[in-house]
């Protein structure tokens, strides 16, 4: 089996080739499916991410969560830790030290059993394994906060048959791709 590092490199190269591809229909299908799901409607808090080009554009979900729920977005620190801060307006975001759009300020919040965490990734498998960008932020965070429901969200080309895993890798509880839950 291919190593995780070489697979990640291959997938990130694929991301670059796909830049400029219009994924808006697939992304919208996922947003609509999520917004009408009980996973979303039953959640008090949504811990999400502000999408980069290669990730599902979930801005519609972010706006809805601000209007109807509580929204938190991650802040990644240089020491490898990640926290989530409450967001009440998307114009309070800035480009953080790792180049990711994150809250400039806001209360740090901790997930509960009624929190839905939307987890991005470079790729996912149908076994709910995930390969991220290689820094381990989500794995470390999710290891400490198992009470929340985690939903991997990706595009159809990001689902692969098998992902090599290590003992510290954390699976997501469910996967959303192209408007379908797995």
C-alpha positions in Angstrom: 0.0 0.0 0.0 1.1 3.5 -0.8 2.4 5.5 2.2 0.3 8.3 3.7 2.9 10.9 2.8 3.1 9.9 -0.9 -0.7 9.6 -1.1 -1.1 13.1 0.3 1.5 14.5 -2.1 -0.4 12.8 -5.0 -3.7 14.2 -3.9 -2.4 17.7 -3.4 -1.0 17.6 -6.9 -4.4 16.5 -8.1 -6.0 19.5 -6.3 -3.7 21.8 -8.3 -4.7 20.2 -11.6 -8.4 20.6 -10.7 -8.1 24.3 -9.8 -10.5 26.3 -11.8 -13.0 23.4 -12.1 -16.5 24.4 -11.2 -17.7 22.4 -8.2 -20.5 24.7 -7.3 -23.3 22.3 -8.1 -21.7 19.5 -6.1 -21.0 21.9 -3.2 -24.5 23.3 -3.2 -26.0 19.8 -3.1 -23.9 19.1 0.0 -24.9 22.3 1.6 -28.6 21.8 0.9 -28.4 18.2 2.2 -26.7 19.3 5.3 -29.0 22.2 6.1 -32.1 19.9 5.8 -30.6 17.1 7.8 -31.4 16.3 11.5 -27.6 16.3 12.1 -27.7 20.0 11.4 -31.2 20.9 12.8 -30.5 19.1 16.1 -27.2 20.7 16.7 -26.8 23.7 18.9 -23.3 24.6 17.8 -21.7 24.1 14.4 -17.9 23.9 14.4 -17.0 24.4 10.8 -14.1 25.7 8.6 -13.8 28.6 6.2 -13.1 26.8 2.9 -10.0 27.1 0.8 -10.3 26.5 -2.9 -9.8 22.7 -2.7 -12.5 22.2 0.0 -16.3 22.1 -0.3 -17.6 25.7 -0.3 -19.8 25.7 2.8 -20.3 29.4 3.1 -24.1 28.9 2.8 -23.9 26.7 5.9 -21.7 29.3 7.7 -24.3 32.1 7.1 -27.2 29.9 8.2 -25.4 28.8 11.4 -24.7 32.5 12.2 -28.4 33.3 11.7 -30.0 30.3 13.4 -27.4 28.5 15.5 -24.0 29.2 17.1 -21.0 29.0 14.8 -17.3 28.4 15.7 -14.3 28.3 13.4 -10.8 26.9 14.1 -7.7 28.8 15.0 -4.5 26.8 14.4 -1.5 27.8 16.5 2.1 27.3 15.5 2.6 24.9 18.5 0.2 22.4 16.8 -2.8 23.1 18.9 -6.2 24.1 17.6 -9.1 25.8 19.3 -12.5 27.0 18.0 -13.8 30.5 18.5 -17.3 31.8 18.2 -18.1 33.7 15.1 -21.0 36.1 14.8 -20.0 37.8 11.5 -17.8 36.5 8.7 -16.2 39.9 8.3 -14.4 39.3 11.6 -12.1 36.7 9.9 -8.6 37.2 8.8 -5.8 35.2 7.3 -4.0 33.5 10.2 -0.4 32.5 10.7 -0.8 29.3 8.7 -2.5 31.1 5.8 -6.0 29.8 6.8 -8.9 32.2 7.2 -9.8 32.2 10.9 -11.5 34.3 13.6 -9.5 37.3 14.7 -11.2 37.3 18.0 -14.1 35.7 19.8 -14.8 33.4 22.8 -13.1 30.1 22.7 -15.8 27.4 22.8 -15.7 23.7 23.6 -17.9 21.1 21.8 -20.7 19.2 23.6 -22.8 16.3 22.6 -25.0 18.7 20.7 -22.2 20.1 18.6 -21.7 19.1 14.9 -18.1 19.4 13.8 -17.6 19.7 10.0 -14.2 18.2 9.2 -12.4 19.1 5.9 -9.8 16.8 4.4 -7.7 16.1 1.3 -9.5 12.8 1.0 -11.8 10.4 2.8 -12.6 6.7 2.5 -15.9 5.0 2.8 -14.6 3.6 6.1 -14.6 7.2 7.3 -10.8 7.5 7.4 -9.4 10.9 6.5 -6.2 12.3 5.2 -5.6 15.9 6.1 -2.9 18.3 5.2 -0.3 16.5 7.4 0.0 18.7 10.5 -2.4 16.6 12.7 -4.5 19.5 14.0 -7.9 17.9 13.6 -6.7 14.5 14.9 -5.3 16.0 18.1 -8.4 18.1 18.6 -10.9 15.3 17.9 -9.0 12.9 20.1 -9.8 15.3 23.0 -13.4 16.0 22.0 -15.1 12.7 21.2 -18.5 13.8 22.5 -19.3 15.8 19.4 -20.6 14.3 16.1 -18.0 14.6 13.3 -19.0 14.9 9.7 -16.4 14.7 7.0 -17.3 16.8 4.0 -15.8 16.4 0.5 -16.2 16.3 -3.2 -16.6 13.1 -5.2 -13.0 13.0 -6.5 -11.8 13.2 -2.8 -13.3 9.8 -2.0 -10.7 7.1 -2.4 -10.8 3.3 -1.7 -8.3 3.0 1.1 -6.3 5.5 3.3 -3.3 4.3 5.2 -3.8 5.1 8.9 -1.8 5.5 12.0 -2.9 4.8 15.6 -3.5 8.6 16.2 -5.8 9.0 13.2 -9.4 9.8 14.1 -12.2 8.6 11.8 -15.2 10.9 11.3 -18.7 9.6 12.3 -20.2 10.2 8.9 -19.3 11.5 5.4 -21.2 14.0 3.2 -20.3 14.1 -0.5 -22.2 15.6 -3.4 -25.4 15.8 -1.3 -25.3 12.2 -0.1 -24.5 11.0 3.4 -22.4 7.9 4.0 
